[in-house]
Amino acid sequence: SFGGFEFGYIFVSAQRRRGEMEEIMKASDVMKRLSSGEMISILKEIYSEKLDEQILRYKDAIQSFIDYFGDQDIMIISVPGKCEIGGNHTDHQRGRVLASAIQLDSIAIIAKQERYAKVIYNEMSINEIDTENIKYNEAKKGTMESLINGVLFGLNQKNYHIGGFNAYIECSIPRNVGLGSSANFDIMIGTIINHLYNEGQIENKYLVQIGRFATNTFYCKPSGLMNECVCCVGGFIKVDFKDFNSPDIYKLNIDFSNFDYTLCSVNSNLIRSDTTADYDAVPAEMIKVAHFFKKDVLREVSYDEFMKNYRIVRARVGDRPALRALHFFKEEERVLKQSEALERGDFDTFFKLVRESGNSAFKALQNIYPQGSTRCQNVGTAIVLSENFLGDDGVVKVNGGGFSGTILAFVKTSRLKDYVAYMDSILGKGSCHVIHTREQGAIRLL
Protein backbone atom coordinates (compact mmCIF):
# COMPACT_ATOMS: atom_id res chain seq x y z
CA SER A 1 0.00 0.00 0.00
CA PHE A 2 1.14 3.51 -0.75
CA GLY A 3 0.37 5.24 2.57
CA GLY A 4 -1.52 8.50 2.61
CA PHE A 5 -1.43 10.28 -0.74
CA GLU A 6 2.24 9.68 -1.36
CA PHE A 7 1.83 7.55 -4.47
CA GLY A 8 -0.44 10.08 -6.14
CA TYR A 9 1.89 12.91 -5.19
CA ILE A 10 4.93 11.16 -6.63
CA PHE A 11 3.05 10.44 -9.86
CA VAL A 12 1.71 13.97 -10.29
CA SER A 13 5.09 15.48 -9.46
CA ALA A 14 6.72 13.42 -12.21
CA GLN A 15 4.09 14.62 -14.67
CA ARG A 16 4.57 18.20 -13.51
CA ARG A 17 8.32 18.09 -14.01
CA ARG A 18 7.88 16.88 -17.56
CA GLY A 19 5.47 19.71 -18.32
CA GLU A 20 7.52 22.39 -16.65
CA MET A 21 10.57 21.52 -18.70
CA GLU A 22 8.60 22.82 -21.67
CA GLU A 23 9.05 26.43 -22.66
CA ILE A 24 6.06 28.59 -21.78
CA MET A 25 4.36 29.36 -25.10
CA LYS A 26 1.77 31.62 -26.55
CA ALA A 27 -1.61 30.03 -27.14
CA SER A 28 -1.19 30.45 -30.91
CA ASP A 29 2.14 28.57 -30.82
CA VAL A 30 0.53 25.68 -28.95
CA MET A 31 -2.12 25.55 -31.68
CA LYS A 32 0.66 25.11 -34.24
CA ARG A 33 2.16 22.25 -32.21
CA LEU A 34 -1.21 20.53 -32.09
CA SER A 35 -1.67 20.94 -35.85
CA SER A 36 1.81 19.55 -36.58
CA GLY A 37 1.24 16.45 -34.44
CA GLU A 38 3.99 17.32 -31.94
CA MET A 39 1.66 16.80 -28.97
CA ILE A 40 0.25 13.41 -29.97
CA SER A 41 2.70 11.54 -27.72
CA ILE A 42 1.51 13.56 -24.69
CA LEU A 43 -2.17 12.97 -25.46
CA LYS A 44 -1.59 9.24 -26.03
CA GLU A 45 -0.58 8.91 -22.39
CA ILE A 46 -4.09 9.97 -21.35
CA TYR A 47 -6.53 8.96 -24.08
CA SER A 48 -6.72 5.43 -25.48
CA GLU A 49 -8.77 6.23 -28.57
CA LYS A 50 -10.06 8.94 -30.91
CA LEU A 51 -6.90 11.04 -30.72
CA ASP A 52 -7.99 13.09 -33.75
CA GLU A 53 -11.09 14.14 -31.83
CA GLN A 54 -9.01 15.04 -28.78
CA ILE A 55 -6.64 17.16 -30.86
CA LEU A 56 -9.63 19.02 -32.31
CA ARG A 57 -11.08 19.41 -28.81
CA TYR A 58 -7.84 20.92 -27.48
CA LYS A 59 -7.56 23.25 -30.47
CA ASP A 60 -11.14 24.43 -29.99
CA ALA A 61 -10.47 25.07 -26.29
CA ILE A 62 -7.32 27.07 -27.04
CA GLN A 63 -9.09 29.08 -29.73
CA SER A 64 -11.89 29.83 -27.27
CA PHE A 65 -9.29 31.00 -24.74
CA ILE A 66 -7.80 33.33 -27.36
CA ASP A 67 -11.26 34.62 -28.26
CA TYR A 68 -12.06 35.45 -24.63
CA PHE A 69 -8.67 36.50 -23.25
CA GLY A 70 -6.28 37.09 -26.13
CA ASP A 71 -3.10 35.32 -27.22
CA GLN A 72 -1.32 34.90 -23.87
CA ASP A 73 1.35 32.56 -22.48
CA ILE A 74 -0.61 29.51 -21.34
CA MET A 75 -0.52 26.31 -19.34
CA ILE A 76 -2.76 23.30 -19.99
CA ILE A 77 -4.16 21.11 -17.20
CA SER A 78 -6.26 17.95 -17.37
CA VAL A 79 -8.35 16.48 -14.52
CA PRO A 80 -10.28 13.18 -14.86
CA GLY A 81 -13.76 12.21 -13.80
CA LYS A 82 -14.41 9.14 -11.69
CA CYS A 83 -16.60 6.09 -11.35
CA GLU A 84 -17.25 4.22 -8.13
CA ILE A 85 -16.86 0.45 -8.38
CA GLY A 86 -17.52 -0.50 -4.75
CA GLY A 87 -18.19 1.26 -1.47
CA ASN A 88 -21.44 3.09 -2.23
CA HIS A 89 -21.99 5.77 0.45
CA THR A 90 -19.22 4.53 2.73
CA ASP A 91 -16.63 7.31 2.53
CA HIS A 92 -18.57 9.79 4.66
CA GLN A 93 -18.56 7.15 7.43
CA ARG A 94 -14.77 6.77 7.10
CA GLY A 95 -15.20 3.53 5.23
CA ARG A 96 -13.53 1.86 2.26
CA VAL A 97 -14.14 2.45 -1.45
CA LEU A 98 -13.04 0.97 -4.75
CA ALA A 99 -13.01 3.53 -7.55
CA SER A 100 -11.30 4.54 -10.77
CA ALA A 101 -10.41 7.68 -12.65
CA ILE A 102 -11.90 7.73 -16.14
CA GLN A 103 -10.83 9.26 -19.45
CA LEU A 104 -13.77 11.65 -19.51
CA ASP A 105 -12.07 14.78 -18.22
CA SER A 106 -11.92 18.54 -18.10
CA ILE A 107 -9.10 20.50 -19.72
CA ALA A 108 -8.17 24.03 -18.73
CA ILE A 109 -6.28 26.58 -20.78
CA ILE A 110 -4.93 29.03 -18.20
CA ALA A 111 -2.86 32.19 -17.83
CA LYS A 112 -1.96 34.43 -14.93
CA GLN A 113 -3.60 37.77 -14.38
CA GLU A 114 -3.49 40.20 -11.49
CA ARG A 115 -5.90 39.76 -8.60
CA TYR A 116 -9.09 38.64 -10.40
CA ALA A 117 -10.06 35.07 -11.34
CA LYS A 118 -12.14 34.78 -14.48
CA VAL A 119 -13.39 31.34 -15.56
CA ILE A 120 -15.30 30.38 -18.70
CA TYR A 121 -16.74 26.87 -18.29
CA ASN A 122 -18.07 25.19 -21.44
CA GLU A 123 -18.83 28.64 -22.88
CA MET A 124 -20.60 29.66 -19.64
CA SER A 125 -19.15 32.77 -18.03
CA ILE A 126 -18.74 32.51 -14.24
CA ASN A 127 -18.77 35.76 -12.27
CA GLU A 128 -15.30 37.23 -11.85
CA ILE A 129 -13.84 36.71 -8.37
CA ASP A 130 -11.65 39.13 -6.44
CA THR A 131 -8.92 36.90 -4.95
CA GLU A 132 -8.13 39.58 -2.37
CA ASN A 133 -11.69 39.53 -1.00
CA ILE A 134 -12.71 35.88 -0.61
CA LYS A 135 -15.66 35.14 1.66
CA TYR A 136 -18.66 32.85 1.98
CA ASN A 137 -21.83 34.07 0.30
CA GLU A 138 -25.04 32.29 1.29
CA ALA A 139 -26.76 33.41 -1.90
CA LYS A 140 -24.09 31.70 -4.03
CA LYS A 141 -24.22 28.22 -2.45
CA GLY A 142 -24.63 25.41 -4.97
CA THR A 143 -22.94 27.43 -7.74
CA MET A 144 -19.60 26.98 -9.47
CA GLU A 145 -18.66 30.42 -8.20
CA SER A 146 -19.03 29.11 -4.64
CA LEU A 147 -16.64 26.24 -5.41
CA ILE A 148 -14.00 28.64 -6.74
CA ASN A 149 -14.39 30.83 -3.66
CA GLY A 150 -14.20 27.81 -1.38
CA VAL A 151 -11.00 26.47 -2.93
CA LEU A 152 -9.31 29.88 -2.87
CA PHE A 153 -10.40 30.45 0.74
CA GLY A 154 -9.12 27.00 1.77
CA LEU A 155 -5.75 27.46 0.06
CA ASN A 156 -5.35 30.86 1.65
CA GLN A 157 -6.15 29.43 5.09
CA LYS A 158 -3.38 26.85 4.53
CA ASN A 159 -0.99 29.73 3.77
CA TYR A 160 -0.55 28.85 0.10
CA HIS A 161 -0.14 31.61 -2.48
CA ILE A 162 -3.27 32.52 -4.42
CA GLY A 163 -3.85 35.04 -7.17
CA GLY A 164 -5.77 35.92 -10.29
CA PHE A 165 -6.01 33.90 -13.49
CA ASN A 166 -7.88 33.55 -16.74
CA ALA A 167 -9.16 30.05 -17.54
CA TYR A 168 -11.14 28.47 -20.32
CA ILE A 169 -12.33 25.05 -19.12
CA GLU A 170 -13.84 22.48 -21.46
CA CYS A 171 -15.41 19.56 -19.60
CA SER A 172 -16.57 16.31 -21.21
CA ILE A 173 -18.01 14.94 -17.94
CA PRO A 174 -21.82 15.17 -17.80
CA ARG A 175 -22.99 17.11 -14.75
CA ASN A 176 -25.15 15.64 -11.99
CA VAL A 177 -24.84 12.01 -13.08
CA GLY A 178 -22.38 10.63 -10.53
CA LEU A 179 -19.17 10.86 -12.57
CA GLY A 180 -17.54 13.45 -10.34
CA SER A 181 -18.15 16.70 -12.21
CA SER A 182 -18.21 18.95 -9.12
CA ALA A 183 -15.15 17.26 -7.58
CA ASN A 184 -13.43 17.51 -10.95
CA PHE A 185 -14.09 21.25 -10.92
CA ASP A 186 -12.83 21.97 -7.41
CA ILE A 187 -9.71 19.84 -8.01
CA MET A 188 -9.20 21.73 -11.29
CA ILE A 189 -9.27 25.10 -9.50
CA GLY A 190 -6.85 23.84 -6.85
CA THR A 191 -4.51 22.46 -9.52
CA ILE A 192 -4.58 25.74 -11.44
CA ILE A 193 -3.50 27.68 -8.33
CA ASN A 194 -0.95 24.98 -7.52
CA HIS A 195 0.87 25.44 -10.83
CA LEU A 196 0.39 29.17 -11.35
CA TYR A 197 1.37 30.31 -7.85
CA ASN A 198 2.92 27.41 -5.92
CA GLU A 199 5.28 25.76 -8.44
CA GLY A 200 3.24 22.55 -8.33
CA GLN A 201 4.39 21.83 -4.78
CA ILE A 202 1.02 21.49 -3.01
CA GLU A 203 0.57 17.85 -2.02
CA ASN A 204 -2.46 15.92 -3.26
CA LYS A 205 -3.75 15.36 0.27
CA TYR A 206 -4.17 19.12 0.74
CA LEU A 207 -5.80 19.65 -2.66
CA VAL A 208 -8.24 16.85 -1.82
CA GLN A 209 -9.03 18.16 1.65
CA ILE A 210 -9.50 21.72 0.37
CA GLY A 211 -11.72 20.47 -2.45
CA ARG A 212 -13.94 18.68 0.03
CA PHE A 213 -13.97 21.74 2.30
CA ALA A 214 -15.14 23.88 -0.64
CA THR A 215 -17.84 21.36 -1.53
CA ASN A 216 -19.12 20.94 2.03
CA THR A 217 -18.80 24.51 3.33
CA PHE A 218 -19.19 26.85 0.33
CA TYR A 219 -21.11 24.67 -2.16
CA CYS A 220 -23.09 23.16 0.76
CA LYS A 221 -23.12 19.56 -0.46
CA PRO A 222 -22.42 17.02 2.33
CA SER A 223 -20.25 14.68 0.26
CA GLY A 224 -17.36 12.55 1.46
CA LEU A 225 -13.79 12.57 0.22
CA MET A 226 -13.88 9.87 -2.45
CA ASN A 227 -14.62 11.96 -5.55
CA GLU A 228 -11.87 14.50 -4.92
CA CYS A 229 -9.45 11.70 -4.06
CA VAL A 230 -9.97 9.84 -7.34
CA CYS A 231 -9.99 12.97 -9.53
CA CYS A 232 -6.77 14.21 -7.95
CA VAL A 233 -4.76 10.98 -7.63
CA GLY A 234 -6.07 8.94 -10.59
CA GLY A 235 -5.76 5.23 -11.29
CA PHE A 236 -7.87 2.26 -10.17
CA ILE A 237 -7.63 2.48 -6.40
CA LYS A 238 -8.85 1.08 -3.12
CA VAL A 239 -9.05 3.79 -0.47
CA ASP A 240 -9.46 3.36 3.27
CA PHE A 241 -10.76 6.55 4.92
CA LYS A 242 -10.30 5.40 8.52
CA ASP A 243 -7.92 8.34 8.98
CA PHE A 244 -9.85 11.02 7.12
CA ASN A 245 -6.88 13.40 7.04
CA SER A 246 -4.54 10.84 5.52
CA PRO A 247 -6.47 8.07 3.72
CA ASP A 248 -4.63 4.89 2.83
CA ILE A 249 -4.50 4.38 -0.94
CA TYR A 250 -3.73 1.09 -2.64
CA LYS A 251 -3.40 0.99 -6.42
CA LEU A 252 -4.69 -2.00 -8.35
CA ASN A 253 -3.35 -2.88 -11.78
CA ILE A 254 -6.58 -3.84 -13.52
CA ASP A 255 -7.44 -4.09 -17.21
CA PHE A 256 -11.05 -5.16 -17.73
CA SER A 257 -10.31 -6.10 -21.35
CA ASN A 258 -8.35 -9.05 -19.97
CA PHE A 259 -11.65 -10.40 -18.69
CA ASP A 260 -13.46 -9.79 -22.00
CA TYR A 261 -15.80 -7.30 -20.36
CA THR A 262 -16.34 -3.61 -21.07
CA LEU A 263 -17.32 -0.99 -18.51
CA CYS A 264 -20.22 1.26 -19.48
CA SER A 265 -21.88 4.27 -17.90
CA VAL A 266 -25.58 4.62 -18.62
CA ASN A 267 -27.17 8.03 -18.09
CA SER A 268 -30.73 7.53 -16.88
CA ASN A 269 -31.60 10.99 -18.29
CA LEU A 270 -33.88 11.76 -15.37
CA ILE A 271 -35.05 15.36 -15.46
CA ARG A 272 -33.28 16.24 -12.25
CA SER A 273 -35.25 17.78 -9.44
CA ASP A 274 -33.61 18.89 -6.20
CA THR A 275 -32.48 15.65 -4.56
CA THR A 276 -30.32 17.37 -1.93
CA ALA A 277 -32.65 16.30 0.88
CA ASP A 278 -32.52 12.66 -0.29
CA TYR A 279 -28.73 12.77 -0.50
CA ASP A 280 -28.34 14.52 2.87
CA ALA A 281 -30.51 11.92 4.57
CA VAL A 282 -28.09 9.07 3.84
CA PRO A 283 -25.13 10.22 6.00
CA ALA A 284 -27.51 11.81 8.51
CA GLU A 285 -29.35 8.54 9.10
CA MET A 286 -26.15 6.50 9.28
CA ILE A 287 -24.81 8.95 11.87
CA LYS A 288 -28.00 8.51 13.90
CA VAL A 289 -27.12 4.85 14.24
CA ALA A 290 -23.52 5.69 15.13
CA HIS A 291 -24.77 8.07 17.82
CA PHE A 292 -26.90 5.29 19.28
CA PHE A 293 -23.60 3.58 20.07
CA LYS A 294 -22.09 6.90 21.24
CA LYS A 295 -19.77 7.05 18.21
CA ASP A 296 -19.29 9.74 15.58
CA VAL A 297 -19.39 7.51 12.47
CA LEU A 298 -20.25 3.90 11.70
CA ARG A 299 -16.60 2.96 11.11
CA GLU A 300 -16.15 3.23 14.89
CA VAL A 301 -19.02 0.78 15.56
CA SER A 302 -18.56 -3.00 15.70
CA TYR A 303 -20.69 -4.94 13.21
CA ASP A 304 -21.28 -7.66 15.81
CA GLU A 305 -22.40 -5.07 18.37
CA PHE A 306 -24.68 -3.50 15.76
CA MET A 307 -26.35 -6.81 14.91
CA LYS A 308 -26.62 -7.76 18.58
CA ASN A 309 -28.61 -4.56 19.16
CA TYR A 310 -30.44 -4.46 15.83
CA ARG A 311 -33.93 -4.78 17.33
CA ILE A 312 -33.31 -1.85 19.67
CA VAL A 313 -31.62 0.23 16.93
CA ARG A 314 -34.60 -0.03 14.58
CA ALA A 315 -36.97 0.79 17.42
CA ARG A 316 -34.99 3.89 18.41
CA VAL A 317 -33.98 5.35 15.03
CA GLY A 318 -36.25 3.62 12.52
CA ASP A 319 -35.99 0.92 9.88
CA ARG A 320 -34.39 2.93 7.06
CA PRO A 321 -31.45 4.21 9.14
CA ALA A 322 -30.92 0.67 10.45
CA LEU A 323 -30.99 -0.77 6.93
CA ARG A 324 -28.62 1.90 5.64
CA ALA A 325 -26.22 1.12 8.48
CA LEU A 326 -26.40 -2.58 7.61
CA HIS A 327 -25.54 -1.67 4.01
CA PHE A 328 -22.47 0.20 5.25
CA PHE A 329 -21.12 -2.76 7.23
CA LYS A 330 -21.64 -5.28 4.42
CA GLU A 331 -20.36 -2.89 1.74
CA GLU A 332 -17.16 -2.38 3.74
CA GLU A 333 -16.56 -6.11 3.65
CA ARG A 334 -17.36 -6.33 -0.06
CA VAL A 335 -14.74 -3.72 -1.02
CA LEU A 336 -12.00 -5.88 0.50
CA LYS A 337 -13.33 -9.01 -1.19
CA GLN A 338 -13.73 -7.22 -4.55
CA SER A 339 -10.13 -5.97 -4.60
CA GLU A 340 -8.83 -9.41 -3.58
CA ALA A 341 -10.84 -11.07 -6.37
CA LEU A 342 -9.58 -8.61 -8.98
CA GLU A 343 -5.96 -9.03 -7.94
CA ARG A 344 -6.12 -12.81 -8.31
CA GLY A 345 -8.01 -12.53 -11.62
CA ASP A 346 -11.22 -14.05 -10.26
CA PHE A 347 -13.73 -12.03 -12.23
CA ASP A 348 -16.63 -14.39 -11.48
CA THR A 349 -16.33 -13.64 -7.75
CA PHE A 350 -15.90 -9.94 -8.49
CA PHE A 351 -19.09 -10.04 -10.58
CA LYS A 352 -20.97 -11.74 -7.77
CA LEU A 353 -19.85 -9.06 -5.33
CA VAL A 354 -20.79 -6.19 -7.68
CA ARG A 355 -24.26 -7.74 -8.02
CA GLU A 356 -24.52 -7.97 -4.22
CA SER A 357 -23.48 -4.32 -3.91
CA GLY A 358 -26.12 -3.26 -6.41
CA ASN A 359 -28.82 -5.26 -4.64
CA SER A 360 -27.81 -3.78 -1.29
CA ALA A 361 -28.02 -0.24 -2.71
CA PHE A 362 -31.48 -1.02 -4.08
CA LYS A 363 -32.89 -2.73 -0.97
CA ALA A 364 -31.00 -1.44 2.07
CA LEU A 365 -29.31 1.84 1.13
CA GLN A 366 -32.36 2.80 -0.95
CA ASN A 367 -30.65 5.44 -3.09
CA ILE A 368 -32.39 4.55 -6.36
CA TYR A 369 -35.56 6.67 -6.25
CA PRO A 370 -36.00 10.27 -5.04
CA GLN A 371 -38.48 10.60 -2.19
CA GLY A 372 -42.07 10.42 -3.43
CA SER A 373 -41.08 9.67 -7.04
CA THR A 374 -43.57 7.30 -8.64
CA ARG A 375 -43.92 8.39 -12.26
CA CYS A 376 -40.24 8.92 -13.13
CA GLN A 377 -37.99 6.08 -11.92
CA ASN A 378 -35.28 6.18 -14.55
CA VAL A 379 -32.41 4.75 -12.48
CA GLY A 380 -34.45 1.74 -11.39
CA THR A 381 -35.69 1.30 -14.95
CA ALA A 382 -32.13 1.34 -16.31
CA ILE A 383 -31.01 -1.25 -13.74
CA VAL A 384 -33.94 -3.65 -14.15
CA LEU A 385 -34.01 -3.51 -17.95
CA SER A 386 -30.21 -3.93 -18.12
CA GLU A 387 -30.37 -7.04 -15.95
CA ASN A 388 -33.24 -8.38 -18.04
CA PHE A 389 -31.35 -7.76 -21.30
CA LEU A 390 -27.90 -8.99 -20.22
CA GLY A 391 -28.83 -12.00 -18.13
CA ASP A 392 -25.56 -13.74 -17.25
CA ASP A 393 -23.58 -11.59 -19.71
CA GLY A 394 -23.15 -8.64 -17.38
CA VAL A 395 -23.87 -7.01 -14.07
CA VAL A 396 -25.11 -3.51 -13.20
CA LYS A 397 -25.30 -1.19 -10.20
CA VAL A 398 -26.13 2.40 -9.34
CA ASN A 399 -23.17 4.77 -9.66
CA GLY A 400 -22.33 7.55 -7.25
CA GLY A 401 -24.72 9.14 -4.77
CA GLY A 402 -27.81 7.80 -6.48
CA PHE A 403 -31.42 9.09 -6.72
CA SER A 404 -30.76 10.30 -10.26
CA GLY A 405 -27.85 10.04 -12.65
CA THR A 406 -26.06 6.98 -13.92
CA ILE A 407 -25.65 3.26 -13.51
CA LEU A 408 -22.50 1.26 -14.20
CA ALA A 409 -22.65 -1.86 -16.33
CA PHE A 410 -19.97 -4.49 -16.82
CA VAL A 411 -20.93 -5.95 -20.21
CA LYS A 412 -19.57 -9.01 -21.98
CA THR A 413 -17.73 -7.47 -24.92
CA SER A 414 -19.51 -9.68 -27.46
CA ARG A 415 -22.84 -8.15 -26.30
CA LEU A 416 -21.59 -4.57 -26.06
CA LYS A 417 -22.89 -3.23 -29.38
CA ASP A 418 -26.37 -4.67 -28.81
CA TYR A 419 -26.48 -3.41 -25.21
CA VAL A 420 -25.54 0.14 -26.20
CA ALA A 421 -28.22 0.14 -28.91
CA TYR A 422 -30.83 -1.27 -26.53
CA MET A 423 -30.20 1.24 -23.73
CA ASP A 424 -30.14 4.12 -26.21
CA SER A 425 -33.51 2.95 -27.54
CA ILE A 426 -34.98 3.03 -24.01
CA LEU A 427 -33.34 6.13 -22.51
CA GLY A 428 -32.42 8.17 -25.56
CA LYS A 429 -29.59 8.31 -28.08
CA GLY A 430 -26.19 8.75 -26.48
CA SER A 431 -27.31 7.50 -23.06
CA CYS A 432 -24.83 4.62 -22.95
CA HIS A 433 -21.09 5.40 -22.95
CA VAL A 434 -18.12 3.07 -22.95
CA ILE A 435 -15.88 4.04 -20.03
CA HIS A 436 -12.09 3.81 -20.23
CA THR A 437 -10.16 3.95 -16.97
CA ARG A 438 -7.30 6.41 -16.62
CA GLU A 439 -3.96 6.10 -14.86
CA GLN A 440 -3.29 9.81 -14.39
CA GLY A 441 -4.93 12.11 -11.90
CA ALA A 442 -4.82 15.91 -12.09
CA ILE A 443 -1.80 16.83 -14.24
CA ARG A 444 -0.21 19.71 -16.05
CA LEU A 445 0.30 18.78 -19.71
CA LEU A 446 2.08 21.94 -20.82
Secondary structure, DSSP 8 states (H G I E B T S, - for coil): -B-TTHHHHHHHHHHHHHHHTS--EEHHHHHHHHHHTTTHHHHHTT-SS-HHHHHHHHHHHHHHHHHHH-S-EEEEEEEEEEEEEE-TT-GGGT-EEEEEEEEEEEEEEEEE-SSEEEEEETTEE---EETTS----GGGTTSHHHHHHHHHHHHHHTT-----EEEEEEE-S-TTSSS-HHHHHHHHHHHHHHHHHSTT-S-HHHHHHHHHHIIIIIS-----SHHHHHHHH-SEEEEE-SSTTS-EEEE----GGGGTEEEEEEE--------HHHHHHHHHHHHHHHHHTT-SSGGGS-HHHHHHTHHHHHHHH-HHHHHHHHHHHHHHHHHHHHHHHHHTT-HHHHHHHHHHHHHHIIIII--SS-TT--S--HHHHHHHHHHHHHGGGEEEEE-TT-SSSEEEEEEEGGGHHHHHHHHHHHH-TT-EEE--B-S--SEE--
